[in-house]
């Protein structure tokens, strides 16, 4: 009963976190009219922008704690179903190491391709933008829903951060799902080697499809630099659509791969 309560409370925290983020974007979007940015209102909007990021961080914390409670409850219940197998696989020490390494690695890669981490060797930030090095600020206005408030940080003359809310949310969600898929895929591949080779290929394919932004790099290696660059540019323009498509796939593939780790009686093979 205690474990069931933990699972339910975990689910509620996850839902609450995502609902809060969605409402946060919608509410802050009301302050994106340039006409509202008067000298008398700018301080108030700036404080609202700070509150936006505080609330966003609290929402991420609620989601993370909800996932922790959900996974822990599933493991303690030890039911014979796919979601329990996913929790068990993600909880073991080997998977945790894979998960952390993948989450950090893919997060850095995503920040590069999404423009969060900016490197401009041909531009001097202090000369072109009059920026102090190092320095940072929150830009409260004006842009589309999800793109404001923006955090700009100048780390060096050529390296900086441009944190856009929607990109930050996508980066965390996609990095988490990629890390989860990778840790399950490696475990599934280990057991698949004992059976069908096609099962192992399917497990690794599940991890690769988790990285839509990797496609340009992959093709540039195999079809040549010029074609690869052209393809990378085309994919960059479709990045949002690719990520939107990849999220449902990333949610589904752990369930598909976890079947490779299921015994005939429904228990998990790694136990």
N, C-alpha and C positions, 0 to 999 in steps of 0.2 A: 504493500500500500504506500509506504514511504517513497519507494522508488518510482511508483506511478505518479505521485505528486510532484516529484523532482522533474520527471519528463514533462508533465503538463505545465509546470511553472517555467521550465526552460522554453517550451514552445511559446508561451505567453510573452516572455521577455524578448524573444526573437521577433515576434510579430509587432510588439510594442516599439522596438527599436526601428524597424523598417517603416512603420506607420509614422513615427515621429520624424524620421528623415524626409519622407514624402511631404508631410505637412510643413516642415521647415522650409523646404524648397518653394512650396506654393505661397506661404506667408511672406517669405523674403522677396519673392517676385513682385509683390505689391509696391516695394520701395525702389523699383528699377525705372521709374519715370524720371528722365533728366530734369523735368520741371520741378520735381520735389527736392532736388539737390540745391537748395538755396543756402546762402551763408549761415542763416539762423538754424537750418535743419541738419546741416552736415555733421555736427557733433553727435546729434541724436542717432543719425543713421550709422555713424561710425561705431557707436556703442552697441547698436543692434547687430552690426556685423561681427563684433567680438562675441556677443551672445550667441550668434549663429554657430560659430565654431565650437564654443563651449558645449552647446546643446548637441552638436554633431558628435563630438567626442564622447559625451555621456551616452548617446544612442549606440555608438560603436561598442562601448563598454557593456551596455545592456545586452546587445546581440552576442558578444563574446561570452559573457557569463551565462546567457541562455543556452548557447551551444554546449558549454561545459556541463551544465546541469542535465541537458538532454542526453549527451553522450554517456555521462556517468550513470544516469538512471537506466539507460538501455543496457549497459554492461552489468549493472547490479541485478536487473530483472532477468538477464540472460535468457530471453525468449528465443525461440527458433524461427527467426524471420530475417529478411534481408537487411532491414535497418539496424538490427542488432549486430549482424556480421560487419556492416560498415563501421559501426562504433567500435567493435572489438579490434578490427584491423587498424583503425586510426589511433587506437589507444596504446598499442604495444610500443616498446622503446625504439625498435628499428623504424617503424612507421613515423614516430614523432620526429626522429632525426631527418628522415627524408622530407617530411612535411615542412619542417622549419627551413631547411636548406632551399627547397623549391619555392616556398612562400617568399622568402627574402630575394632569391635569385630572380624569380619571375616578376616580383614587385619592382626591382631595379630596372629590369628590361622594359616593363610596362611604362615606368616613369620616363624612360628615354623616348619610346615611340609615341607617347601621348603628349610630350612636350612639358611634362612636369619638371624633369631635370633638364635644364637648358645649358648647352655648351656652344658658345659662339666665338671661335678663335679669332675671327676677323673683326669682331666688335669689342670696343673697350667700353664697359658699362659706365665708368665714371665720366668719360668724354662724351659718349653718344646720349646717355640718359641723365647725366649729372648726378649719378648715384654715389653715395658714400660706400666705401668698401671696408668691412662688411656692414650691411644694413638690411632692413626689411620693413614692410608696411602692409596694411590691409586696404585694398581698394574696394570701397563699398558699393560703387555704382559705375557704370550701368551696363546691363547685358541681359541675355535671355535667362529664363528660369534654369537654375542648376549651374550657371556659369559665373555667378556672383554670390557673395563677395569673394574676391580673389586675393590670395596672399602672394606677394612678390618678395623674394629674398635674394640679395646679391651676396654671394659667398666670396667670389674673387672677381677679378676684372673680366673674366670670360665664362665663369660658371655661376649659375643661379638656379633658383627654384620658382616655378610658377604653379601654385596650387589652386586648381579649379575644383569646386565642390563635386561636380558630377564625375570628373575624372578620378578624384580621390575615392569616391564611393565605388566606382567601377573597378579601380585598381585593387581595393581591398577584397571586394566580392570575387572578382575573377582570380586573383592570386590565391585566395582561400580554396576556391573550387579546383584550380589547377593543381595545387598542392595535395588536396584530398584525392583527386583522380590519379595523380602520379604515385602516391603511397599505396593506393589500392592496386594500381596496375602492376607495380613491381611485385607485390605479394601474389597477385593473380598469375603473373608470368612465371614465378617460381614454381607454383603448383601446376601450371599448364604444361611446363616442360616434361612433367611426368605423364602427361596425357597427349592431347592433340597439339601439334605445332601451330595449327590455325588459331587455337585458343590463345596462345601466347602472342601471336601477331595481333589479334583482336585487342588484347590488353594494352599493348604498346600503342596501337592506333588510338585507343581511348585517351591516352595521355597526350598524343600529338595533336589531336583535334581540339584539345583544350587551349591551344595557342594559336589563335587566328592570325595574330601579328607576326608569327614565325614564318608564315607561308612565303613571303617575299624573299626572306633570307634563304629558305630551303631551295626555292626555284632558281635564285641567283647563282647558287653553287652548281646546279645541274644543267641549267640552260644558257649559261653565259652571263657576263656582267651587264651588258647593255639591256638585254631582255629582262634580266632580273631587276634592274633599277626601274625600268618602265613598269614592271608588274608591281614592285614595291610601292611606287607612287600611286598606282591605281588602287592598291589595297589600303593605303593610308587614307585615301579619300573615302573609302567604304568602311573604315575602321569601326565606326559606331554601329553600323548595320551588322558587321561581322561579330562584334562583341555581343550585340543583342541576340543574334542567332546562336552564338556559342553558349550563352548562359543556360538556356533550357537543355542543351546537349550535355553540358557539364553537370547539370543536376540529375540527368538520366543515366549517364554512363557509370557512376558508382554502383547503381543497382544492377546494371548489366554485368559489370566485372565482378561484383560480389558473389554472383551466382557460381563463379568458378571456384569460390572458396567455401561453398556450401556442401556439407555431407548429405547423403540420401535422407538422413533423419532430420535435416534442417539445421543441425549444429554447424559451428565454424571449424574449418580444417586446421586453422592455425593454433587451436587449443590442444 
